Amino acid sequence: MEQASPPAGSARNRKVVLREYISRAPREDDMSLVDGGAVPLRVPEGAAGPAVLVKNLYLSCDPYMRGRMRDFHGSYIPPFKPGSVIEGLGVARVVDSTHPGFVAGDIVSGMTGWEEYSLIDKPEQLNKIQQSDIPLSYHLGLLGMPGFTAYVGFYEICSPKKGEFVFVSAASGAVGQIVGQLAKLHGCYVVGSAGTNEKVELLKDKFGFDAAFNYKEEPDLTAALKRYFPEGIDIYFENVGGPMLDAVLLNMRMHGRIAVCGMVSQHGMTDPAGIHNLFCLVPKRISMKGFIQSDYINLFPQFLDYMTKHYKDGKIAYVEDVSIGLENALAAFVGLFSGKNVGKQVVYVSQE
């Protein structure tokens, strides 16, 4: 993609756009990397309100974005628009600002475009990052939405007690790896499932899970869970749905709690798999609740302090999978849905 140099006071702006809506797992050709032309390095005059122009440094690949690639308006977040830039969480440097809370050079996190430069017209939704010795990209995972999802899901939804039995699916992912470690810090017995033997070893050796298994090597998930939880499961942190949820329901203990974070196995959502064992909720008095981390945003400062302290004290480990360059963002995102990433998937776009 060769272009002439942009005019002075402007910069080239490549961007990733959605071609058209889909109803299946994403493919790279559902998106395009296009030349967005030259972008002035100033907030345009006459803007409707305060705005911030940022240079994107890191972009986050998250499973929820797949839901925004379909023509469905009944969710908590609207779909992308075909032909328009894809949006997602990112870490960026402020280039110019007409908002009093931000100045050039500030490092921020929040919703941005999958492009090199983004004009943010809702800057009040940005968070200013106080730089430290923690890598900036960690604000998209450990100290960002996935970490916060793990924190509120485990503590607010699951109401854990010391000594309880906890199961985490998709346990090596951005959310799962943190849930398991929070559970261990709380004094729980923790088992995780993942899709490769490499990830299984990571769960045990890096994240300190008591046990872990490769669900692809288990012909009978119900029997596998019975093997790892002979006394049953108190807490299930749900990330995948489908047959795994069915198997878990049969293995839950009385008054068990299930926090529904996501169901990544249900790619298309047009013909989702049914759940056969929901009746288990009744005799076992199981609580199952879906949640969105933004509903608990008042707890974010408390979460940030907690996670930062435990990470710096060496009590929480963190693994991310970094793809280099905006041109590799498409493959990085698509890889989420076949388990190619090991840890939190981020895309490195530019140096500070």
C-alpha positions as a printed Julia matrix, in Angstrom:
352×3 Matrix{Float64}:
   0.0     0.0    0.0
   2.2     2.83  -1.31
   1.05    6.45  -1.05
   2.68    9.81  -1.46
   3.84   11.52   1.71
   1.0    13.34   3.49
   0.99   17.16   3.59
   2.76   18.95   6.45
   0.68   18.95   9.6
  -1.04   15.73   8.66
  -0.33   12.01   8.65
  -1.24    8.93   6.68
  -4.13    7.04   8.27
  -4.63    3.38   7.46
  -7.79    1.82   8.88
  -9.59   -1.52   9.15
 -13.18   -1.47   7.89
 -15.98   -4.03   7.98
 -17.0    -5.1    4.47
 -20.48   -6.43   5.25
 -22.47   -8.1    8.01
 -21.87  -11.78   8.69
 -23.72  -14.59  10.49
 -20.85  -17.0   11.16
 -17.37  -16.99  12.64
 -15.31  -14.07  11.26
 -12.81  -14.45   8.42
 -10.06  -12.09   7.41
 -11.82  -11.24   4.15
 -14.78   -9.88   6.13
 -12.56   -6.87   6.82
 -10.26   -4.71   4.72
  -7.17   -2.64   5.51
  -7.66    0.57   3.53
  -5.91    3.88   3.03
  -7.89    6.5    4.89
  -5.95    9.32   3.3
  -4.21   12.15   5.12
  -5.6    13.15   8.5
  -4.86   16.64   9.92
  -3.05   16.43  13.23
  -5.48   18.87  14.83
  -9.03   18.59  16.13
 -11.18   20.12  13.33
 -12.47   23.62  13.97
 -16.2    23.94  14.43
 -16.63   20.51  16.03
 -19.98   19.98  17.75
 -18.3    19.64  21.13
 -14.97   18.94  22.81
 -12.97   16.25  21.01
  -9.62   14.5   21.24
  -7.39   13.37  18.38
  -5.29   10.36  19.31
  -2.54    8.26  17.8
  -3.37    4.63  18.52
  -0.59    2.6   20.14
  -2.28   -0.71  21.02
  -5.62   -2.21  20.01
  -7.52   -4.92  21.85
  -8.98   -8.02  20.18
 -12.06   -9.12  22.11
 -14.7   -11.8   21.42
 -17.61   -9.37  21.97
 -16.58   -7.56  18.78
 -17.78  -10.54  16.77
 -21.36   -9.72  17.87
 -20.97   -6.24  16.39
 -20.27   -7.74  12.97
 -23.87   -8.92  12.55
 -26.98   -6.91  11.76
 -28.46   -7.12  15.23
 -29.53   -4.07  17.2
 -30.89   -5.75  20.34
 -27.59   -5.98  22.19
 -25.99   -3.72  24.79
 -23.75   -2.21  22.1
 -24.73   -1.34  18.51
 -23.32   -3.16  15.46
 -20.52   -1.85  13.31
 -21.5    -0.14  10.06
 -20.36   -1.86   6.84
 -17.8     0.3    5.08
 -16.87    2.07   8.32
 -13.89    1.64  10.6
 -14.09   -1.11  13.21
 -14.12    0.09  16.8
 -12.57   -1.44  19.87
 -10.73   -0.71  23.05
  -7.29    0.78  22.69
  -4.41    2.61  24.3
  -3.46    5.84  22.56
  -1.45    9.05  22.85
  -3.27   12.38  22.66
  -2.13   14.43  19.66
  -4.53   17.36  20.05
  -7.46   18.13  22.34
 -10.25   20.66  22.8
 -11.38   18.91  25.99
 -10.07   20.52  29.21
  -9.3    17.14  30.76
  -6.74   16.09  28.15
  -3.62   17.65  26.64
  -1.21   16.59  23.93
   1.06   13.82  25.16
  -1.43   12.25  27.58
  -1.73    8.47  27.36
  -5.35    7.3   27.43
  -7.4     4.12  27.17
 -10.94    3.69  25.9
 -13.0     3.05  22.79
 -11.18    4.01  19.63
 -11.03    3.07  15.95
  -8.97    0.31  14.36
  -6.81    2.87  12.58
  -3.62    4.78  13.13
  -5.32    8.04  14.19
  -8.8     8.46  15.67
 -10.92   11.5   16.45
 -12.77   10.79  19.7
 -15.97   12.83  19.97
 -16.88   11.42  23.39
 -13.64   12.08  25.28
 -15.4    11.86  28.64
 -15.34    8.08  28.09
 -11.54    8.02  27.94
  -9.39    7.13  30.96
  -6.07    8.86  31.49
  -3.3     6.38  32.2
  -0.76    7.21  34.85
   2.41    5.72  33.39
   4.42    3.34  35.53
   6.68    0.35  35.06
   3.66   -1.72  33.98
   3.53   -2.05  30.15
   0.92    0.17  28.48
  -0.66   -2.78  26.69
  -1.62   -4.27  30.07
  -4.29   -1.56  30.3
  -6.17   -3.54  27.64
  -6.07   -6.74  29.67
  -4.85   -7.09  33.23
  -5.74   -3.48  34.12
  -8.48   -3.06  31.52
 -11.84   -4.49  30.52
 -10.88   -8.21  30.73
  -9.28   -7.81  34.15
 -12.22   -5.79  35.4
 -14.62   -8.39  33.98
 -12.78  -11.09  35.94
 -12.82   -8.98  39.09
 -16.51   -8.07  39.15
 -17.6   -11.45  37.82
 -15.76  -13.36  40.49
 -16.3   -11.12  43.5
 -19.66   -9.49  42.75
 -21.47  -12.27  40.86
 -19.92  -15.42  42.3
 -19.65  -14.3   45.96
 -16.79  -16.75  46.63
 -15.99  -18.4   49.91
 -12.63  -19.79  50.95
 -12.3   -23.49  50.14
 -14.91  -23.56  47.37
 -14.47  -25.46  44.11
 -14.1   -23.21  41.05
 -14.14  -24.12  37.37
 -13.09  -21.71  34.61
 -13.58  -22.44  30.9
 -11.42  -20.72  28.26
  -9.13  -20.38  31.23
  -5.98  -19.22  29.44
  -7.75  -16.3   27.78
  -7.71  -12.66  28.8
 -10.45  -13.05  31.41
 -10.03  -16.68  32.43
  -6.37  -16.45  33.41
  -7.19  -13.67  35.87
 -10.32  -15.33  37.29
  -8.33  -18.43  38.18
  -5.67  -16.44  39.97
  -8.21  -14.38  41.9
  -9.81  -17.63  43.0
  -6.47  -19.0   44.19
  -5.77  -15.79  46.11
  -9.17  -16.24  47.74
  -8.27  -19.73  48.91
 -10.34  -21.72  46.42
  -9.59  -24.96  44.57
  -9.38  -24.05  40.85
  -9.53  -26.09  37.66
  -9.43  -24.63  34.15
 -10.06  -25.94  30.65
  -8.28  -24.89  27.48
  -7.93  -26.08  23.89
  -4.25  -27.07  23.66
  -1.8   -28.92  25.87
   0.46  -25.86  25.79
  -2.32  -23.78  27.35
  -3.05  -26.48  29.91
   0.57  -26.39  31.09
   0.41  -22.59  31.18
  -2.59  -22.74  33.49
  -0.79  -25.01  35.94
   2.77  -23.69  35.72
   2.27  -19.95  35.15
  -1.12  -19.17  36.68
  -1.1   -21.65  39.55
  -4.34  -23.52  38.79
  -4.65  -26.7   40.87
  -5.45  -28.68  37.73
  -6.34  -28.15  34.08
  -7.41  -30.22  31.09
  -7.63  -30.04  27.31
 -11.34  -30.2   26.55
 -10.62  -31.33  22.98
  -9.13  -34.54  24.36
 -12.13  -35.33  26.55
 -14.79  -37.42  24.75
 -17.17  -37.01  27.71
 -17.09  -33.57  29.33
 -19.49  -34.59  32.09
 -17.2   -37.45  33.1
 -14.14  -35.2   32.88
 -15.66  -32.67  35.27
 -16.7   -35.45  37.64
 -13.09  -36.62  37.61
 -11.71  -33.19  38.47
 -14.54  -32.27  40.85
 -15.63  -35.47  42.62
 -17.48  -33.32  45.19
 -18.99  -31.01  42.55
 -18.5   -27.39  41.44
 -19.43  -24.38  43.59
 -18.55  -21.66  41.08
 -18.41  -21.78  37.3
 -17.06  -18.83  35.35
 -18.73  -19.3   31.97
 -16.88  -18.24  28.83
 -17.86  -20.76  26.17
 -21.43  -22.09  26.42
 -22.66  -25.13  24.46
 -21.77  -28.66  25.61
 -19.46  -27.36  28.34
 -22.28  -25.52  30.1
 -24.48  -28.62  29.84
 -21.77  -30.72  31.46
 -21.17  -28.17  34.19
 -24.86  -28.02  35.13
 -24.81  -31.76  35.86
 -21.76  -31.29  38.11
 -22.8   -28.21  40.11
 -23.18  -28.4   43.87
 -26.15  -27.18  45.88
 -26.43  -23.37  45.84
 -23.74  -23.11  43.16
 -23.2   -19.87  41.24
 -22.54  -19.4   37.53
 -21.26  -16.08  36.2
 -21.97  -15.84  32.47
 -19.23  -13.74  30.94
 -19.55  -14.95  27.34
 -20.29  -17.93  25.11
 -17.6   -17.92  22.48
 -18.65  -21.31  21.12
 -21.84  -19.75  19.79
 -20.14  -18.02  16.86
 -23.01  -17.31  14.52
 -25.84  -16.7   16.98
 -28.29  -17.42  14.13
 -28.7   -21.08  15.15
 -27.22  -21.37  18.65
 -26.95  -24.72  20.36
 -29.6   -25.4   22.96
 -28.88  -26.18  26.61
 -30.42  -29.44  27.81
 -29.71  -29.45  31.54
 -31.16  -26.15  32.74
 -33.55  -27.97  35.04
 -30.54  -28.54  37.3
 -31.02  -24.92  38.4
 -34.12  -25.92  40.34
 -33.2   -28.88  42.59
 -29.66  -27.58  43.12
 -30.83  -23.96  43.7
 -28.17  -22.74  41.28
 -27.86  -19.03  40.54
 -26.84  -18.19  36.96
 -26.37  -14.56  36.01
 -25.09  -12.78  32.95
 -23.28   -9.5   33.43
 -21.52   -6.64  31.69
 -18.52   -5.15  33.44
 -19.58   -1.56  32.68
 -22.54   -2.0   35.05
 -20.01   -1.99  37.89
 -17.87    0.9   36.7
 -18.01    2.52  40.15
 -15.71   -0.29  41.32
 -13.05    0.39  38.69
 -10.72    2.51  40.89
 -10.9    -0.16  43.61
 -10.12   -2.85  41.02
  -7.2    -0.89  39.6
  -5.58   -0.49  43.02
  -6.12   -4.15  43.87
  -4.8    -5.55  40.6
  -1.81   -3.2   40.4
  -0.72   -4.07  43.94
  -1.02   -7.83  43.46
   0.76   -7.73  40.1
   3.65   -5.69  41.5
   3.83   -8.02  44.5
   4.21  -10.97  42.12
   0.93  -12.56  43.22
  -0.72  -12.31  39.8
   0.93  -13.35  36.54
  -0.2   -12.16  33.13
   0.34  -13.36  29.57
  -0.48  -11.49  26.38
  -0.2   -12.39  22.7
   1.01   -9.39  20.7
   0.64   -9.06  16.93
   2.82   -6.38  15.35
   1.33   -3.9   12.91
  -2.18   -2.83  11.92
  -1.88   -5.05   8.84
  -1.88   -8.08  11.15
  -4.92   -7.01  13.16
  -7.34   -8.94  10.94
  -5.59  -12.29  11.46
  -5.16  -11.59  15.17
  -8.88  -10.98  15.62
  -9.98  -13.98  13.55
  -7.56  -16.2   15.48
  -9.53  -15.59  18.69
 -12.3   -17.86  17.47
 -10.09  -20.84  16.81
  -7.98  -20.43  19.95
  -4.77  -19.37  18.18
  -3.94  -16.75  20.79
  -2.15  -17.64  24.0
  -3.25  -15.12  26.6
  -4.73  -11.71  25.93
  -4.63  -10.79  22.21
  -3.49   -7.26  21.42
  -2.23   -5.5   18.31
   0.78   -3.2   18.49
   0.13   -0.28  16.14
   2.74    2.35  16.9
   5.4     3.53  19.28
   4.57    6.32  21.69
